[in-house]
Amino acid sequence: MPQTRETTSPPEDGGSPPTPARTRNPERTRARILAAALRDFSARGINGARVDAIAHRAGTNKRMLYYYFGSKDGLFRAVLRHRLTERTPTAAARDRTGAGRIANLQDRMADSRDYVRLLMWEALERSDRAAIENEDLRRQVFDEWAAEIEAAQRAGTIPSDLDARQLVLSELALAIFPFAFPQLTRLVTDRSPAHPDFQAERRTFLERLGAHLTRSGE
């Protein structure tokens, strides 16, 4: 069945956002735009991404993109909200205290390199003192993670002399660093972080490290 073509009515004053004249599925259009924008923003950041390229990839036009998101910055914020909160490798319902936790986190990061790149672009293009997208919700994820570490410390399965929040930050760094800095990873290990051999070797190391940390609290 052929898709209905999207059209827009011209702005009355020449500067207002376009009004959709006929759209069969606006949510599907928004989802296509977000998916296309995720690819461009994760590869190029907000300054390097081009609105016309995103619209073309999404199968729509720039006017529809501006209608749904207001501006390129508004689209970037929407991508951050969607990707960094709804499908994050650090989301709840994960093993955060077992011996394999760091290795498993690395596996999720390996499958979510767009997430890592967005974090990097967010750091580069948003002040570290400015509010970030969905800050309260994202902070809650890490608060819950630290609380689980503290509970494991009270149970004696993770060393109690380690600050829980510093441990969360350190485990994040261990899992993210190779994919955030592939050039340093290659210099140190002579392998790309995308190479299956590197990921297998790294997983073995992180499994052993996690086991040492866990055993030392017993």
C-alpha positions in Angstrom: 0.0 0.0 0.0 1.6 3.3 -1.1 2.6 5.7 1.7 0.8 9.0 1.9 3.1 11.9 1.0 3.5 14.6 3.6 2.8 18.1 2.7 2.8 21.4 4.5 0.8 24.6 4.2 3.0 27.7 3.7 3.6 29.9 6.8 1.2 33.0 6.7 3.9 35.5 7.8 6.9 33.9 6.2 8.5 33.1 9.5 6.2 30.8 11.4 6.6 27.1 11.6 4.7 25.2 8.9 1.4 23.5 9.7 1.0 20.0 8.4 -1.7 19.8 5.8 -1.9 16.1 5.7 0.0 13.6 7.8 -1.0 10.0 8.2 1.2 9.1 11.1 3.0 12.1 12.9 4.5 9.8 15.5 6.1 7.6 12.9 7.5 10.7 11.2 8.9 12.0 14.5 10.5 8.6 15.1 12.1 8.6 11.7 13.5 12.0 12.2 14.9 11.0 15.7 16.5 7.9 14.3 18.1 9.8 11.4 19.2 12.6 13.8 20.7 10.1 16.2 23.0 8.8 13.4 24.2 12.3 12.4 24.5 13.8 15.8 26.4 10.8 17.2 28.8 11.0 14.3 29.1 14.8 13.9 27.7 16.6 17.0 25.3 19.4 16.8 27.6 21.8 15.0 28.6 19.3 12.4 25.2 17.7 11.6 23.2 19.1 8.8 19.4 19.5 9.0 18.9 18.9 5.3 20.9 15.6 5.5 18.9 14.5 8.5 15.6 15.3 6.8 16.6 13.5 3.7 17.7 10.4 5.7 14.3 10.5 7.5 12.4 10.7 4.2 10.8 14.0 5.0 11.7 17.7 4.5 13.3 20.4 6.7 10.0 22.2 7.2 8.5 19.1 8.9 11.7 18.8 11.0 11.3 22.4 12.2 7.6 21.9 12.7 8.2 18.9 15.1 11.3 20.1 16.9 11.6 23.9 16.4 15.3 24.1 15.6 18.4 22.0 15.2 19.2 22.6 18.9 15.7 21.4 19.8 16.2 18.3 17.7 19.5 17.6 19.4 17.9 18.0 22.9 15.1 15.6 21.8 17.7 13.0 20.6 19.5 13.3 24.0 16.3 12.9 25.9 15.4 9.8 23.9 18.7 8.0 23.7 20.3 8.9 27.0 17.3 8.0 29.1 15.1 5.5 27.3 17.6 3.0 26.0 20.7 3.5 28.2 23.2 0.8 29.0 23.1 2.0 32.6 19.4 1.6 33.0 17.8 -0.3 35.9 17.2 -4.0 36.1 20.9 -4.7 35.6 23.4 -6.7 37.7 25.2 -3.9 39.4 27.0 -5.8 42.2 27.9 -9.2 40.9 31.4 -10.3 39.9 30.6 -10.0 36.2 29.0 -6.5 36.4 31.9 -4.5 34.8 32.3 -7.0 31.9 28.6 -7.0 31.3 28.5 -3.2 31.3 31.3 -3.2 28.7 29.3 -5.5 26.5 26.4 -3.1 26.6 28.7 -0.2 25.8 30.1 -2.1 22.8 26.5 -2.5 21.5 25.7 1.2 22.2 28.5 3.2 20.7 26.1 5.9 19.6 25.3 6.3 23.3 29.0 6.8 24.1 29.4 9.3 21.3 26.4 11.3 22.3 27.8 11.5 25.9 31.0 12.9 24.4 29.2 15.4 22.2 27.0 16.4 25.2 30.2 17.0 27.2 31.8 19.0 24.4 28.9 21.1 23.4 27.1 21.6 26.7 28.8 23.4 29.6 29.6 21.1 32.5 27.9 23.6 34.8 24.7 23.9 32.7 21.6 21.7 33.2 21.6 18.7 30.9 18.6 16.9 29.4 16.5 15.0 31.9 19.1 15.6 34.5 16.9 14.6 37.5 15.9 11.3 35.8 19.4 10.5 34.8 20.7 11.4 38.3 18.2 9.0 39.8 19.6 6.1 37.8 23.0 6.7 39.4 21.6 7.3 42.8 19.9 3.9 42.6 23.1 2.3 41.4 25.1 3.8 44.3 22.5 2.6 46.7 22.8 -1.0 45.4 26.6 -0.8 45.9 26.1 0.5 49.4 23.7 -2.4 50.2 26.3 -4.9 48.8 28.9 -3.3 51.0 26.7 -3.7 54.1 26.2 -7.3 53.1 30.0 -7.8 52.8 30.2 -8.7 49.1 31.9 -5.4 48.0 34.7 -3.8 49.9 33.3 -1.3 52.4 36.4 1.0 52.3 35.5 2.0 48.7 33.3 5.1 48.2 30.2 3.8 46.5 29.8 6.8 44.1 33.5 6.8 43.2 33.1 3.1 42.5 30.1 3.7 40.2 32.1 6.4 38.3 35.2 4.2 38.1 33.2 1.2 36.7 31.6 3.5 34.1 35.0 4.7 33.1 36.4 1.2 32.8 33.5 0.3 30.4 33.3 3.5 28.4 36.9 4.5 28.0 38.0 2.1 25.2 35.1 3.2 23.0 35.3 6.9 23.8 39.1 7.0 23.1 39.8 4.3 20.5 43.1 6.0 19.5 44.5 5.5 23.1 43.1 2.0 23.2 45.0 1.2 20.1 48.2 2.8 21.3 48.1 0.8 24.6 46.9 -2.6 23.3 47.7 -2.4 19.6 44.0 -3.3 18.9 40.9 -1.4 18.0 38.1 -1.5 20.6 35.8 -2.7 17.8 38.0 -5.8 17.2 36.4 -9.0 18.6 39.8 -10.1 20.1 40.1 -6.9 22.0 36.6 -7.2 23.4 37.2 -10.8 24.4 40.5 -9.9 26.1 38.9 -6.9 27.8 36.0 -9.0 29.0 38.3 -11.5 30.6 40.2 -8.8 32.3 37.1 -7.1 33.6 35.6 -10.4 34.8 38.8 -11.0 36.8 38.8 -7.5 38.2 35.1 -7.7 39.2 35.8 -11.1 40.9 38.7 -9.6 42.8 36.6 -6.7 44.0 33.8 -9.0 45.0 35.9 -11.6 46.7 37.8 -9.0 48.7 34.5 -8.0 50.4 33.7 -11.5 51.6 
